[in-house]
């Protein structure tokens, strides 16, 4: 048995007790994207701690799970997430992903706020992630196997989910360029030199989360897609000082468009 299995199973028991049958999809909201949860109807909610998940310490992350109808799809919204930079073990960061899968959730849609590296990816742009570069120096699959020992990451970003998101964005008149996400450990923002390095490596956006969850989901065959919201230009690409308040405020402006998309694309 994997050392994390008892904790995951305990979360599943509490999810069943609180929400009943599993929803079809789970949506994780990154910094400042909490307003997406306002679109849920017939809502039942619980704080992370009630479900056996540590609470988030980051502003803009409510640390709450809400289940209700998002459009025509019964959906679990995880408002906030845990980050490696908060001091959590990678297995704790991805505990909720494994619990959602074990509960019976079939689709995982991750969102995150990121810095824009590629030209044209200005604050307020939504980006459909197609691949990632893991620069966090850790991996939630290290140690005993949880799921596949050697998952193929070539299909980690589910093609069918990406196609649905792209088609529905087009129908709604929303711009949704594709891009590659670089994951850095944080919590400090990247240096201008690091951003130049990431651009050379092929990254279009950079953030401090999401990749551990994608890796964990790939190991347990959970269909996964990622929509990143550019909340600022990466270090060295704009004159203003980078602040978390800027990140959350910009993300809030995009939350309504993101909610429109997720209401029809899941």
N, C-alpha and C positions, 0 to 999 in steps of 0.2 A: 504493500500500500504506500502511495506517495504521502509524505508527511503533511501535505496540505489537504488531503482528502477529508479528514474529519471536519475541518473548518468549512470546506466547501459544502459538505453534506448538511452541516448545521444551518448554513445560509439557505439551502434549498428547502429544508423543513420550514423555516420561518417564512420564506416566500410563499409556500403553499398555504400555510396557516393564514397569512395576511391577505393574499390576493387570489387564492384558489387555483384554477387551471392556468397554465402558462399562456401568455400572449404570443402572437405570431412573431413580433419583432421587438428588439430592444434598441433604444437610441441613447447614446451617451452624449451629454452636452458639455462642451468645453467652456473655457473662461468667457463670461459675459453672455453666453447663449441660453441662459435660463429662461428667457421669455418664450422660447419655443414651447415650453410646458404649458403655457397659458392656453394653447389650442386643444389640450386634452379635455374630453368630456367624460362624465361618469367616473370621476377620479377617486381612487383609493391610494393613500400615500403612507410611507413609513420612512423614518430617518435611517441612515446607514447603521447606526449603532444598534437599533432595534432588530436589524437583520443579521448582525454578526459581521459587519464591515466597519473598519475604523472610520471615524469622521474625517472629513477633509479640513485642512488648516489654511486653505488658500482662498482669499477673497474672490467672489464670483463663482464659487463652487458650493452649492447649497448642501450637498451631502444628503440627498433624499432620492428615494425611488418612488415613482408615481406610475400607476397602471390605469389606463383608460382608453378611450377611442381617439385615435388620431386619424382624421378622415374616416375611411371605412375599415381601418385596421386596428385591432386591439393591440396596444403597444405599451411596453414598459419604457418609461423615460428615466434614465439615471442622470439626475441633475448634479453634475460635478463628478470628479474622479480623484483617485489617489495618484501621487506622483513619486517617482524614485527620489527626487530631491527633498521630499518631506522626511526621508529616512526610512521608508518602508522597504522591506524585502520585496524583490520582484514578484514572488509568488503571492504576496498580499495585494500588490497592485492589481494583479489580474484575477484575484479571487472571484470577483463578481462576474467576470466573463465565463469562467468555468461553471459557476453556479447557475447562470442563465441557461447555458447549454444543458446542464444536468436537469434543470427544471423542465426543459422542453422547448425553449425558445429556438427558432430555426434561423433567424436573421439578426445580424448585429450591424448597426450603423453608427460609426464613431464620428464625432465632430471634434474639432480642436481649433484654437486660435493660433495663428502662426505669423511669422515674419516673412514678408515677400522678398525673394532674392531675384528671381527672373524679371526682366524688364516687362512692364505692363501689368504686373501683379501688385496693384496699388491697394491701400486700405479700403476694405469694403468688398473686395473680390472673393467670391466663393470658388474653390478649386477642388476638382474631383481627383483624388489621389490614385495613382496607378501603380506606385512602387515606393520603396523607401530605402534610405541609407541609415543603418543603425550605428550611431556614434556614441551611444550611451555606455559602452564598455561593460554591458551586462546583458543577460538574456533570461527570461523566466523559465526556459527549458533546461537550463543548466542544473545538474544534480539528477536525482531520480526522474525517470520519464513520467510525464503526465500527458497521456495521449500518445501520439506518434513520437518515436525516438528521433526520426529524421524527416520532419515535414518538408514538402516541396513548397518553397515560398513563391514560386513562379505564378501560382494561382491564388495567392493569399488575398488579393483584392478581387473579389468575385466578379467575373465578366458580366454575368446576367444582371447583377445588382447595379453595376456601373452603367450598363446599357439603359436600364430603366431610369436611372437618375438623369442621364444625359438626355434621353428622349423627352422626359417630362419637363426638364428645365427648358428645353427648346420650345415645347408647347406653351409654357408659361411666359416665354420671352425673357428668361433669365440667362445671364452669361454664366457658363460653368466650364472654364478651361481645365485641361488636365495638367497634372504636375507630379513631381517626385518630392517626397517629404524627407528631409534630414532630421533625425532625432538626436538632440544634444542633451547632456545630463542636467543642465541648469543648476541652481535657479538663476544665476547671473545670465544676462543676455550675452550673445556671442560677441566677440571682438570683431572689428572690421576685417582683420586678417583671417579670422576663422570663416567669416562670410565669404571672402574671396576664395578660400580653400573649398568651401562647400559648392560654390558656383562652378569651380573647376571640375569638381567631382560629378557634377550633373544635377545638383539639387535645385529645385525651383522655390521651395519654401522650407522654413526651419521652425521646429517647435521643441517642446520638452516633454512630450507625452505621446500616447497613442500607439507607438510602435510595439511596446510590450504587449498590449492587448491584441494587436494584429497577429503577433507571433503565437501567443497562447491560443487564439481562435483557430489558427491554421493547424495546430497540433491536434485539435479535437474536431476538425471538419465542420466548423461553424462558418456559414456564409457571411462574409464581412465586406463592408465598403466604408470608405472614409471621405467625408467632405470637410475640407479645411477652410477657415475663414481668415483672410489676410487682415490682420488688425493693425499692422504697422509695416513700414519698410525695414528690412534688416539693418543691423548696425553698419554704419559707413555709407548707407545709401540714401540717407535723409539727414537734415541738419538738426532736427529736434531731438532732445533727450528721450530715450525709451523709458516708459513707465508702465506699470501694470494697470493703472487707471486708464491710460490711453487704450490699452488692449481691450479691457472690458467695455468701455464706452463705444468703441468702434464696433465690437462684436454685437452689442445690443442693437445697433442700427441695422444690421444684416439679419437679425434673428427672425424678423417677420417674413422675409423672402425665403429663408431656410425652412421656416414652418410651412409656407405655401408648398415648397417642393416636397418635403417629407410627407405632407398630408396626402399626396397622390402617388408617390413613387415607391412606397414600401410594399 
